[in-house]
Amino acid sequence: MFLRFMKDFVIKNLIKKSLLNYKPDVTQEKIQTVGLLIDESYFTKESELIEDLVAGGISRNAIDVLIYKDQIKKRETFENPFFSRRNVSFKGEFQKKEVSDFIQKPVDMLISYYDVEKPILKLVTLQSKAGFKVGFSTIDKRLNSFMIGTMAEKHQEFVSELFKYLKILNKV
């Protein structure tokens, strides 16, 4: 319990320092590739979310998914790459290759699909090489280029609002 608190404290300070000079990138390019960061502790319908994105015009092969879960059981399996608090060092470095690859891969848009602030998820969003970052309005406003005011359980509403504004911004 104490170690979890200490790790969160160190990561929060790392994020705080990084956000002082941080400005989210906003590219004028059309959205071709998407990174999807999902907190499965609260939202378990990632396949439905992906299908909604595909219905909106994003190719399924162009969507990279990374799943975060607070506690991962030993026999639990996931379709997509996943990580937990255990995969992050006290220095805020990710010890799992899938997470590092997700962060380093340049994508046109990152969708941070979590509406409860967790330092580890904020760190992934902050370090991502995405050209356009989208998230929920309940998360730190400095992290994302565009924010949608809804709840994570309402994924259809989120996707419809997202595509409505992406068309206005001429991104799709």
N, C-alpha and C positions, 0 to 999 in steps of 0.2 A: 504494500500500500504506500509506504513512504517512498520507495524507489519510483513508483508510478508518478507520485506527486513531484519528485525531484526532476524526473525526465521531462514532464510537462512544463515545469518551471524553466528549465534550461532551454527548451524548444521555444517557449513563448518569448523569452528574451532574445533568442536568435532571430525570430520573426520580427520582433519589435525593432531591432537594429537594422534588419534588412529592409523594412518598410519605410525607413526614414528617407531613403533616396530612390525608392521604387516608383516607377511609373509604368502601368501596364501598356504593353505594345498594342497598337491598333493598326492593322494592315488594311489596305484597301482591296486586297485580293479576294476572290470568290472562295467560298468554303468548299474544299475538296476532301480534306482529311479531318477527322475528329478524334480527340482523346476524351474518354468518358471516365471520370473518377467518381466512384459510387461508394457511399457509406452503407454497407449492407447491415449494419447494426440496426438501422431504422427503416431501410427500404430494400425489399427483397424481390422486387419485380423488374430486375434488370433486363430480362428478355423482352418484356412488354415495352419498356422504354426504348430499347434498341429497335424494335419493330416500328414504333412510332417515328423514330428518326429516319428509318429506311423509307417509311411511307411519305415522309416529308421531302425526300429526294436525295438523301445521303446514301451512298453505296455501303452495303454491309461490310465489304472488304476494307473500306476506308475508315472503319470505326475501331479504335483500339480501346479496350476496357481494362481498368484496374480497379479491383475490389478491395475495400478496407473493412475489416471487422475487428471489433474490440477483443473478442476471445474466439480463437479458432480451436475447435475440438480436434482430437487426434485423427478421427476417422472421417472428418468432414472433407468433402471434395467440392471443387469449384470448376466451372467451365472455363473461366477466365483467370488470368494472373491475379493473385491476391497477396495481401500483406496485413500485418497487425502491428501493434505497439512493440512487440518483441523484435521486429525487424529494423528498428531504428536505434542507433547508438545514442549515448548521452550527449554527443557532439552534434546531433541532428543529421548524421550521415545514414543513408539507407544501406542496409547490409544485404539486401536481396536484389539480385541482378535484374529481375523483372521491373522493380520499382525504378531503379536507376535508368534502365532502358526507356521506360515510359516518360520519365522526366526529360531525358536528353533528346528524345525523338521530336523533331520539329513538326508540329501539326498546325493546321490553319485555325482550328478552334478547340479549346478545352472546355468541356462542360463539367463543372465542379458540382456534382449532384449530391449535395448534403446541405441540410438547413440547420444543423446544430454544430456550433463551432467546436472543433477539436484541433489542437495544435499540430498534430501530425498531418491531418488533411490540409490545413492551411499551408504547411511547409511544402507539400507536394504541389499545390496550386501555385505558390510563390516561385518555386524553382522550375516549373514547367517552361519549356521553350515554345509554348503556343503563341500564335500571332494574335489571337482574339480569345479572351477568357470570359465565360458566361457562368453565372452562379445565382444563388438566391440572395434576396435583399437582406436577409437576416444575418448574413456573414459580413465580415469586415469589408467595407465599401472600397477600400484601397486595393484589394486583391484582383477584382474583376473589372473588365472593360464594360460589361453589360450585366445588369441584375434584373431578375424577375421576381415579383412579389407574390409568391404562392407557397404552398407547402409541398414537401417532397412526395407525399402520398398522392397528390394530384398530378401525376406525370403527364397525362394527356393535356391538361391545361397548360403545364409548363412548356411542352413541345409546341402546342399551337401558338402560344405567345412568342416563343422563340422564333418560329418560322415567320410569323407575322412581321416581327421587327427585322429579321434578317432580309426579308424582301424589301422592306422600306429602306434599309441601309444598303441595298443592292449587293448583298453577299451571297445570295443563292440564285 
